[in-house]
């Protein structure tokens, strides 16, 4: 009996033990101000930094290509040069180490790398004769660096390096490419592609701007901003009465307004340009260009007509296939134009495929080195998230003269290696990889940086023959086809912060039911912020149908804005009460001051006054709509908003739900409260059945455990009772 009792107790001990062990934790383991006015008089020179930061070139042979553009309205004059500041390793052999400069693959000059130029040396080469044509041009820095006289070089030796300083620059003397501007040169001289300050004009609209004029000006701004997509342009726009003779003498001007709405200055320039046109055009809307009446060295552009004419004129001036047809100094505006249908590239919830060609890439050819790589950049749409990852379909081919069995292709996403494969005879003619990017790998980044790396092995190197094989063989190459694609399923965006803009104001290349809300008196300051925001938020928008403007005194304002996304621009004093300090707001304005309503965020005195706020929140009128507040504590601080929107230093700080701009135009951001994790609901189940069948990873609640425990005790007691009875 005693052995039976001992065995029963032993069984009971293990039942209790394993019922208390956290088995799921084991089984769940799985593998692994008014706009600043600058003179638009053609400048004599511009300096372009070659790199934003110091750039280091490594290896026996290295190359860096930099692209820049010369607009069609400009020409490069004598005295243009490249100034390279550099330093290099002292271990380089001077007799065979070089730095060479090329323009569009044409050699401009070379220098030996020796002790005389090992630290902060300068190489200045004249490039005037190499830039005779407009368009995109390529500057290349090519190095050949050797550290040993050995027969077999070591191209990957870390002592092979040269650093090009961020102080290196392209210095261009530029001039006009025409004697007198006419419409055939448009958008020059008002916008010069490739310039450091591409917008070289101010915009002028009639006083008390009306809806059609606001929309027309916005479309022009969006066009200019899209042409300079790498820049954040501050848009200098003036109501006509805010102009001074000094401003007019120092700037090219673009006048956009309905006929009959101009005052003295606007009417004077319109009349001047009508006189140079066919008399038959006197009663029609016109697009006219000519010398500025205030400075003959500058130019003016007048766009005026009735409502539909104004819309059509702007359609012409923002479509290159149309404005490329313009000739002369003045043209009439057609009564009608074909409507351009804006295609929706995305449908939420449906798979979307984008090819490298659609992104703008041609076939990518790499090689000439033992290890060669190329990077593909793609930005996810601002108004969509992806939840189920993405698939990269990579089509490529490569050399057959390499050691196929030991050569490898690898793919990284945002610096993380996601897959690698050996190259083979089959992939040399038609290689195809399908690689799944998991959601964890993509993370919260909106920018996908896909790096494709080829490592070429050589048979003779593997055999360790005495004769060296240069890893820079022409037989080491690969080509990635631009039919390669990325597929993902866009879903409605869930992240809601300042970084998510332009969502939800621009969706599918259209302004999305958006209204700019202004004070009753719209000054140049508010117009400047509005157009700067339009350029930054709407540069990709091709349809302005749903872009409107309103004033705070409009009748039935709440009903007007209830189903709209709203951008308010003005002071806190003029902010409507229902937008000030509401439930989802992080701030409240009162008596020329702003205070924080955000949990754990307190604003000190210097931020409460003489400051401005940029805040993104749900609309107080509709939780499905968005409100962007751009409000200042006083009128003299309104201009700081456009300043920080275009500041290369301060704009990157515009994050979270709200930021405050202090009296020195410095942005102060505040950490958001973390969103509490939501528990995933689980389907109801029969827990006893799940326990017996092994489902649900033996997760039992207390009641089920007690029932099971008592049942086992009953079985053991029964066994003991039967044993005693038989004896």
C-alpha positions in Angstrom: 0.0 0.0 0.0 2.8 2.4 0.9 4.3 2.3 -2.6 0.9 3.0 -4.1 0.3 5.9 -1.8 3.8 7.2 -2.5 3.2 6.9 -6.3 -0.2 8.6 -6.0 1.4 11.5 -4.0 4.2 11.7 -6.7 1.6 12.0 -9.5 -0.3 14.6 -7.5 2.9 16.6 -7.0 3.6 16.7 -10.7 0.0 17.7 -11.5 0.3 20.6 -9.2 3.7 21.5 -10.4 2.9 21.6 -14.1 -0.4 23.3 -13.5 1.5 26.2 -12.0 4.3 26.4 -14.6 3.8 29.2 -17.1 3.8 26.9 -20.1 2.6 29.5 -22.6 5.7 31.6 -22.0 7.8 28.6 -23.1 5.6 27.5 -26.0 5.2 30.9 -27.4 8.9 31.3 -28.3 9.3 31.7 -32.0 12.4 32.0 -34.2 13.8 34.7 -35.0 6.7 88.2 -39.9 5.8 90.0 -43.3 7.7 88.0 -45.9 11.3 88.8 -46.1 11.8 90.6 -49.4 15.0 90.0 -51.2 16.0 91.7 -54.4 15.2 89.6 -57.5 17.8 91.4 -59.6 19.8 88.7 -61.3 22.7 87.7 -59.0 26.3 87.6 -60.3 27.1 84.4 -58.3 25.8 81.6 -56.3 27.6 79.1 -54.1 26.2 75.5 -53.8 27.6 73.2 -51.1 28.6 69.9 -52.7 27.8 67.8 -49.5 25.8 68.7 -46.5 28.3 66.9 -44.3 31.9 65.8 -44.6 32.1 62.9 -47.0 34.7 60.1 -46.8 35.7 58.1 -49.8 37.3 54.7 -49.1 39.0 51.9 -50.9 41.4 51.7 -53.8 39.0 53.2 -56.2 36.0 55.4 -55.1 33.6 57.8 -56.7 31.0 60.3 -55.6 28.5 61.8 -58.1 26.6 65.1 -57.3 23.9 66.4 -59.6 22.9 70.1 -60.0 20.7 72.0 -62.4 21.0 75.0 -64.6 17.6 76.5 -65.5 16.9 77.3 -69.2 16.7 81.0 -68.4 20.3 81.2 -67.1 23.7 80.8 -68.5 27.0 80.1 -66.7 29.6 82.9 -67.1 33.4 82.9 -67.0 34.8 82.7 -63.5 32.7 79.7 -62.4 34.7 77.1 -60.5 34.6 74.2 -58.1 36.4 74.5 -54.8 37.2 71.2 -53.1 38.5 71.2 -49.6 39.9 67.8 -48.7 42.4 65.7 -46.6 43.6 62.1 -46.8 45.5 59.4 -45.1 49.3 59.9 -44.7 49.8 56.3 -45.7 49.0 56.9 -49.4 51.7 56.5 -52.0 52.0 59.9 -53.6 53.3 58.7 -56.9 50.1 56.6 -57.6 47.3 58.1 -55.5 45.1 60.8 -57.2 42.0 62.8 -56.9 40.2 63.6 -60.2 37.3 65.9 -61.0 34.9 65.3 -63.9 31.9 67.2 -65.2 29.4 65.0 -67.1 32.2 62.3 -67.1 34.6 64.7 -68.9 37.9 65.1 -66.9 38.5 68.6 -65.7 41.7 68.1 -63.7 43.6 65.8 -61.3 46.0 66.2 -58.4 48.4 63.8 -56.7 47.7 62.9 -53.1 50.9 63.6 -51.2 52.1 65.2 -47.9 51.5 68.7 -49.3 47.7 68.2 -49.4 47.1 65.7 -46.6 45.2 68.3 -44.4 42.7 70.9 -45.4 44.0 71.2 -48.9 42.1 73.0 -51.7 41.6 72.1 -55.3 40.1 74.8 -57.4 39.3 74.1 -61.0 37.6 76.4 -63.5 34.4 74.8 -65.0 33.0 77.6 -67.0 33.7 75.9 -70.4 32.1 72.7 -69.2 28.7 74.2 -68.4 27.6 75.8 -71.7 24.2 74.1 -71.8 21.3 74.2 -69.3 19.7 71.2 -67.7 21.0 68.6 -65.1 24.7 68.4 -64.9 26.9 65.9 -63.0 30.0 66.6 -60.9 32.1 63.5 -60.1 34.9 63.1 -57.6 37.0 60.1 -58.4 39.9 58.8 -56.2 42.6 56.2 -56.8 44.4 55.4 -53.5 47.3 53.0 -53.1 49.2 52.4 -49.9 51.7 49.7 -50.9 54.0 48.7 -53.8 53.1 45.1 -53.3 52.1 43.1 -56.4 48.8 42.3 -54.7 47.0 45.5 -53.5 44.7 45.5 -50.6 41.7 47.6 -51.8 39.8 47.3 -48.6 42.5 48.4 -46.3 41.0 51.0 -43.8 44.1 53.2 -44.4 42.7 54.0 -47.9 40.7 57.1 -47.3 40.1 60.7 -48.4 37.6 63.1 -46.8 35.9 65.9 -48.7 34.9 68.7 -46.4 31.3 70.1 -46.3 32.9 73.5 -47.0 33.5 72.3 -50.6 31.3 74.2 -53.1 30.3 74.9 -56.7 30.7 78.6 -57.4 28.7 79.7 -60.4 28.6 83.1 -62.1 25.3 83.3 -63.8 23.5 85.6 -66.1 20.3 85.8 -68.1 20.1 83.6 -71.2 17.9 86.2 -73.0 17.9 89.9 -73.8 14.3 90.6 -72.9 12.0 88.1 -71.1 8.9 86.9 -72.8 6.4 84.1 -72.3 8.6 81.6 -74.1 11.1 81.8 -71.2 8.5 81.2 -68.5 8.8 80.4 -65.6 12.1 82.4 -65.9 12.8 85.0 -64.6 10.2 84.6 -61.9 11.4 81.1 -60.9 14.9 79.8 -61.7 15.3 76.1 -61.5 18.5 75.0 -59.9 19.0 78.3 -58.0 19.6 78.4 -54.3 16.7 80.8 -54.2 14.5 79.5 -57.0 11.5 81.8 -56.4 12.8 85.2 -57.6 9.6 87.1 -57.5 6.9 88.3 -55.2 3.2 87.5 -55.7 0.6 90.2 -55.5 -3.2 89.7 -55.1 -6.0 92.3 -54.8 -7.0 93.6 -51.4 -9.7 91.5 -49.6 -8.7 88.5 -51.6 -11.6 86.4 -52.9 -11.9 82.6 -53.2 -11.0 82.4 -56.9 -7.9 84.5 -56.4 -6.9 82.5 -53.3 -7.2 79.2 -55.2 -5.4 80.6 -58.3 -2.5 81.9 -56.1 -2.4 78.6 -54.3 -2.0 76.7 -57.6 0.8 78.9 -58.6 2.5 78.4 -55.3 2.1 74.6 -55.4 3.6 74.5 -58.9 6.7 76.5 -57.8 7.1 74.4 -54.6 6.9 71.2 -56.6 9.6 72.5 -59.0 11.9 72.9 -55.9 10.8 69.8 -54.0 14.1 69.6 -52.1 13.6 73.1 -50.7 11.2 74.7 -48.2 10.2 78.0 -49.9 9.0 81.0 -48.0 6.3 82.5 -50.3 6.4 86.4 -50.4 2.9 87.4 -51.2 1.3 90.9 -50.8 -2.1 92.4 -50.8 -1.8 95.3 -53.2 -2.2 98.0 -50.6 0.7 96.6 -48.6 3.1 97.3 -51.4 5.6 100.1 -51.4 7.6 101.6 -54.2 10.8 100.2 -52.7 9.4 96.7 -52.7 8.3 97.1 -56.4 11.7 98.5 -57.4 13.6 95.6 -55.9 11.5 92.6 -57.0 10.1 90.8 -60.0 6.3 90.7 -59.6 3.5 88.2 -60.4 0.0 89.8 -60.3 -2.9 87.4 -59.9 -6.4 88.7 -59.7 -9.8 89.2 -61.4 -10.2 92.0 -63.9 -11.6 95.2 -62.3 -10.4 94.3 -58.8 -7.0 96.1 -59.0 -6.3 99.5 -57.5 -3.8 102.0 -58.9 -0.6 100.0 -59.1 -2.2 96.8 -60.3 -4.3 98.6 -62.9 -1.3 100.5 -64.2 0.8 97.3 -64.9 -2.3 95.6 -66.4 -2.9 98.6 -68.8 0.8 98.7 -69.7 0.8 95.0 -70.8 -2.5 95.3 -72.6 -1.0 98.1 -74.8 1.7 95.7 -76.1 -1.0 93.1 -77.1 -3.3 92.8 -80.1 -6.1 95.5 -79.8 -8.6 92.6 -80.2 -7.6 91.4 -76.7 -8.6 94.5 -74.8 -11.8 93.1 -73.4 -10.4 89.6 -72.6 -8.4 88.1 -69.8 -4.7 88.1 -70.5 -1.4 86.6 -69.5 1.2 89.3 -70.0 4.9 89.7 -69.3 7.2 92.7 -69.7 9.5 95.1 -68.1 8.6 96.3 -64.6 7.3 99.9 -64.7 9.2 100.4 -61.4 12.6 99.0 -62.6 13.3 98.2 -66.3 16.0 95.7 -65.2 13.2 93.5 -63.7 10.1 91.9 -65.0 6.4 91.6 -64.2 3.8 88.9 -65.0 0.1 89.8 -65.0 -2.6 87.1 -64.8 -6.0 88.6 -64.9 -9.5 87.8 -66.2 -12.9 86.7 -65.1 -13.3 83.8 -62.7 -13.1 81.0 -65.3 -10.5 82.8 -67.3 -8.3 83.1 -64.2 -8.7 79.4 -63.5 -7.7 78.5 -67.1 -4.7 80.9 -67.1 -3.3 79.2 -64.0 -3.9 75.8 -65.5 -1.7 76.9 -68.4 1.0 78.4 -66.2 1.3 75.2 -64.0 1.4 72.7 -66.8 4.7 72.5 -68.7 3.1 70.9 -71.8 0.9 74.0 -72.1 3.2 76.9 -71.0 5.9 75.5 -73.3 3.6 76.6 -76.2 3.4 80.2 -75.1 5.1 82.9 -77.3 5.4 86.7 -77.3 4.7 89.1 -74.4 0.9 88.9 -74.1 -1.6 86.1 -74.9 -5.3 85.8 -74.4 -6.8 83.2 -72.1 -8.9 80.5 -73.7 -12.5 80.3 -72.7 -12.2 76.6 -72.0 -9.6 73.9 -71.5 -9.8 70.1 -71.3 -10.2 68.9 -67.8 -7.3 66.9 -66.5 -8.4 63.9 -64.6 -6.5 63.3 -61.4 -5.9 59.6 -60.9 -6.1 58.0 -57.5 -2.9 56.0 -57.3 -4.1 54.2 -54.1 -7.2 52.5 -53.0 -7.2 51.8 -49.3 -7.4 48.1 -48.4 -6.3 47.0 -51.9 -2.7 45.9 -52.9 -0.7 48.6 -54.6 2.4 48.0 -56.7 4.9 50.6 -57.7 7.8 49.9 -60.0 11.2 51.5 -59.9 10.4 53.2 -63.2 7.3 54.8 -61.7 9.4 56.1 -58.8 11.8 57.7 -61.4 14.6 55.2 -61.6 16.1 53.8 -64.8 17.9 50.4 -64.9 20.5 50.5 -62.2 24.0 49.3 -63.3 26.6 48.7 -60.7 29.9 46.8 -60.5 33.6 47.3 -61.3 34.5 46.4 -57.6 34.6 43.3 -55.4 31.6 44.7 -53.5 29.1 47.1 -55.2 25.8 48.4 -54.0 23.0 50.8 -54.9 20.2 52.3 -52.8 16.6 52.7 -53.7 14.6 55.3 -51.8 10.8 55.3 -51.6 8.5 57.4 -49.4 5.3 55.9 -48.2 2.2 58.1 -48.9 1.7 60.5 -46.1 -2.0 59.7 -45.8 -1.7 55.9 -45.5 -0.2 53.3 -43.2 0.7 49.7 -44.0 0.0 46.9 -41.6 1.0 43.7 -43.3 4.5 44.6 -44.5 5.5 44.8 -48.1 7.0 42.6 -50.8 10.0 43.6 -52.9 10.2 41.9 -56.3 13.7 42.4 -57.6 14.6 41.6 -61.2 18.3 41.6 -62.1 21.0 40.0 -64.1 24.8 39.8 -63.7 28.1 38.8 -65.1 28.9 35.1 -65.8 32.6 35.6 -65.5 32.5 35.6 -61.7 32.7 32.6 -59.3 28.9 32.0 -59.3 28.9 29.7 -56.3 30.6 32.1 -54.0 29.1 35.4 -55.2 26.2 36.8 -53.3 23.3 39.3 -53.5 22.0 40.8 -50.2 19.2 43.2 -49.5 19.0 45.7 -46.6 16.0 47.7 -45.5 16.7 50.8 -43.5 20.1 49.4 -42.6 18.9 46.0 -41.6 19.8 42.9 -43.7 16.6 41.1 -44.6 17.8 38.5 -47.2 20.7 37.2 -49.1 21.2 34.6 -51.9 24.1 33.1 -53.9 24.3 34.0 -57.5 24.0 31.2 -60.1 24.0 30.5 -63.8 20.2 30.9 -63.8 20.2 34.3 -62.2 22.9 35.6 -64.6 20.3 36.0 -67.4 17.1 36.5 -65.4 17.4 36.7 -61.6 14.2 37.2 -59.6 14.0 37.6 -55.9 10.8 38.1 -53.9 11.6 39.4 -50.4 9.0 40.1 -47.8 9.6 43.1 -45.5 7.9 42.5 -42.2 6.0 45.2 -40.4 8.5 45.1 -37.6 11.4 45.7 -40.1 9.6 48.6 -41.7 8.6 50.1 -38.3 7.2 53.6 -38.1 9.5 55.0 -40.8 7.8 56.7 -43.8 11.0 56.4 -45.8 12.1 53.0 -47.1 15.8 52.8 -47.9 16.4 49.6 -49.8 20.1 48.8 -50.3 21.0 46.0 -52.8 24.5 44.7 -52.4 26.5 42.4 -54.8 29.6 40.7 -53.6 31.6 39.3 -56.5 34.0 36.4 -55.9 36.7 35.5 -58.5 37.9 32.0 -59.2 41.6 32.9 -59.5 41.4 34.7 -56.1 39.9 31.6 -54.5 42.7 29.4 -55.9 45.2 31.9 -54.4 47.3 32.1 -57.6 50.5 34.1 -57.4 49.3 36.5 -60.0 47.0 39.1 -58.4 43.5 39.7 -59.7 42.3 43.3 -59.5 38.9 43.3 -57.8 37.9 46.2 -60.0 37.5 43.9 -63.0 35.1 44.9 -65.8 33.7 41.4 -65.5 32.2 42.2 -62.1 28.9 43.8 -62.8 25.1 43.5 -62.2 22.0 45.4 -63.5 18.8 45.8 -61.6 15.8 46.1 -63.9 13.6 49.2 -63.3 10.6 46.8 -63.7 11.4 45.7 -60.2 8.6 46.6 -57.9 7.3 47.1 -54.3 3.9 45.9 -53.4 2.0 46.8 -50.2 -1.6 47.4 -49.0 -2.3 50.9 -47.9 -4.8 51.4 -45.0 -6.1 54.5 -43.3 -3.4 56.3 -41.4 -3.7 56.0 -37.6 -0.7 58.0 -36.5 -1.9 61.6 -35.8 0.8 64.2 -35.1 2.5 67.1 -36.8 4.9 64.7 -38.6 1.9 63.1 -40.4 1.2 66.3 -42.3 0.1 66.7 -45.2 -2.3 64.0 -44.0 -5.2 64.6 -43.7 -5.3 67.8 -45.7 -4.1 66.3 -49.0 -5.1 62.8 -49.9 -4.7 61.0 -53.3 -3.1 64.1 -54.8 -6.2 66.2 -53.9 -6.9 68.8 -51.3 -9.2 67.0 -48.9 -12.2 69.2 -47.9 -9.8 71.8 -46.5 -10.6 75.4 -45.4 -8.1 78.1 -44.5 -9.7 80.2 -41.7 -8.5 83.8 -41.5 -9.2 86.8 -39.3 -11.6 89.4 -40.8 -8.7 91.6 -41.8 -6.4 89.4 -43.9 -3.0 91.0 -43.9 0.2 90.2 -45.8 1.5 88.3 -42.8 -1.5 85.8 -42.8 -1.3 85.5 -46.6 2.4 84.7 -46.4 1.9 81.9 -43.8 -1.1 80.5 -45.8 0.8 80.3 -49.1 4.0 79.0 -47.4 1.8 76.2 -45.9 0.1 75.6 -49.2 3.4 75.1 -50.9 4.7 72.7 -48.2 1.5 70.7 -47.7 0.1 70.8 -51.2 3.1 70.6 -53.5 1.8 67.2 -54.7 -1.8 68.3 -55.0 -3.2 68.4 -58.5 -6.7 69.3 -57.7 -7.7 72.4 -55.6 -11.5 71.9 -55.9 -11.8 71.2 -52.2 -9.5 74.0 -51.1 -11.5 77.0 -49.7 -11.0 80.0 -47.5 -13.2 81.6 -44.9 -13.2 84.4 -42.3 -14.0 84.1 -38.6 -17.0 86.4 -38.9 -18.6 84.3 -41.6 -22.3 83.6 -41.0 -23.0 80.1 -39.7 -19.2 79.5 -39.3 -19.7 76.2 -37.3 -22.0 74.7 -40.0 -19.6 76.0 -42.7 -16.6 74.2 -41.0 -18.4 71.1 -39.6 -17.4 68.7 -42.3 -14.0 70.4 -43.2 -10.4 70.0 -42.3 -9.4 73.4 -41.0 -6.2 75.5 -40.9 -6.5 78.6 -38.7 -4.0 81.4 -39.2 -4.0 84.5 -37.0 -3.7 85.5 -33.4 -5.2 83.8 -30.3 -7.3 86.8 -29.7 -9.1 86.3 -33.0 -9.4 82.6 -32.6 -13.1 81.5 -32.4 -14.1 80.4 -28.9 -15.0 76.9 -29.9 -11.4 76.4 -31.2 -9.8 77.7 -28.1 -9.1 75.3 -25.2 -11.5 72.6 -26.3 -11.2 69.0 -25.1 -8.6 67.8 -27.6 -6.5 71.0 -27.5 -3.1 71.1 -25.8 -3.1 74.9 -25.4 -5.4 77.8 -24.5 -5.1 81.5 -25.5 -6.1 84.3 -23.1 -5.1 87.9 -22.7 -2.2 87.8 -25.2 -0.8 84.7 -23.6 -0.9 81.0 -24.2 -1.0 78.3 -21.5 -0.6 74.5 -21.6 -3.5 72.1 -21.2 -1.3 69.1 -21.9 -0.7 66.7 -19.1 2.8 67.1 -17.6 3.6 70.1 -19.8 4.0 73.5 -18.3 5.0 76.6 -20.2 7.2 79.1 -18.5 6.7 82.9 -18.7 9.0 83.4 -21.7 6.9 80.9 -23.8 3.5 82.1 -22.6 3.9 85.6 -24.2 5.4 86.9 -27.4 5.2 83.4 -28.9 3.3 81.3 -31.4 1.8 77.8 -31.5 1.5 75.2 -34.2 -0.9 72.5 -33.0 -2.6 69.5 -34.8 -5.7 68.0 -33.2 -9.1 66.6 -34.0 -11.6 69.3 -35.0 -13.8 70.4 -32.2 -16.7 70.2 -34.6 -16.1 66.7 -36.0 -13.9 64.0 -34.6 -13.3 62.7 -38.1 -11.8 66.0 -39.3 -8.5 67.8 -38.5 -7.7 71.2 -37.1 -4.2 72.8 -37.6 -3.8 75.9 -35.5 -1.1 78.3 -36.5 -1.7 81.1 -34.0 0.4 83.7 -32.2 -0.1 85.5 -28.9 0.1 88.9 -30.7 0.1 90.3 -34.2 3.9 91.0 -34.2 4.6 87.3 -33.6 2.5 85.9 -36.5 5.4 86.1 -39.0 7.5 83.7 -36.9 5.3 80.8 -38.1 6.4 81.1 -41.7 10.0 81.6 -40.6 10.2 78.3 -38.8 8.2 76.4 -41.5 11.0 77.2 -43.9 13.9 77.1 -41.5 16.2 74.1 -42.3 17.1 74.0 -38.6 13.9 74.7 -36.8 11.3 72.9 -39.0 12.6 69.4 -38.1 11.6 70.2 -34.5 7.9 70.5 -35.5 6.8 67.2 -34.0 4.2 65.7 -31.7 0.8 67.3 -31.1 2.0 70.9 -30.6 5.1 73.1 -30.6 5.7 76.6 -29.3 7.9 79.2 -31.1 9.6 81.6 -28.7 10.5 85.3 -29.2 13.9 84.2 -30.8 12.1 82.0 -33.4 13.3 78.8 -31.7 10.9 75.8 -31.7 10.2 74.0 -28.5 8.7 70.5 -28.9 7.1 68.4 -26.2 7.0 64.6 -25.8 3.6 63.1 -26.4 1.9 60.9 -23.8 2.3 57.3 -24.8 -0.8 55.6 -26.1 -2.0 52.9 -23.8 -1.8 49.4 -25.2 -5.1 47.8 -26.1 -5.7 44.2 -25.1 -6.6 42.1 -28.0 -10.0 40.5 -27.5 -10.0 36.7 -27.5 -12.8 34.5 -28.7 -14.8 32.7 -26.1 -13.8 29.1 -25.7 -14.6 25.9 -23.8 -11.6 26.0 -21.5 -12.0 22.4 -20.2 -12.1 21.1 -23.8 -9.1 23.3 -24.7 -7.2 22.0 -21.7 -7.9 18.4 -22.7 -7.2 18.9 -26.4 -4.0 21.0 -25.8 -5.5 24.2 -27.3 -5.0 27.7 -26.0 -1.5 26.7 -24.7 -3.0 25.4 -21.4 -4.2 28.8 -20.3 -6.7 28.1 -17.5 -8.6 30.4 -15.3 -8.9 29.8 -11.6 -12.3 28.1 -11.7 -11.3 25.6 -14.3 -8.1 24.8 -12.4 -10.1 24.1 -9.2 -12.5 21.8 -11.1 -9.6 19.9 -12.7 -7.7 19.7 -9.4 -10.7 18.3 -7.5 -11.3 15.8 -10.3 -7.8 14.4 -10.1 -8.1 14.2 -6.3 -11.3 12.2 -6.7 -9.6 9.8 -9.1 -6.7 9.3 -6.7 -9.0 8.7 -3.8 -11.0 6.2 -5.8 -7.9 4.3 -6.7 -6.7 4.2 -3.0 -10.2 3.1 -1.8 -10.4 0.2 -4.4 -6.9 -1.0 -3.3 -7.8 -1.0 0.4 -11.1 -2.8 -0.3 -9.4 -5.6 -2.2 -7.1 -6.2 0.6 
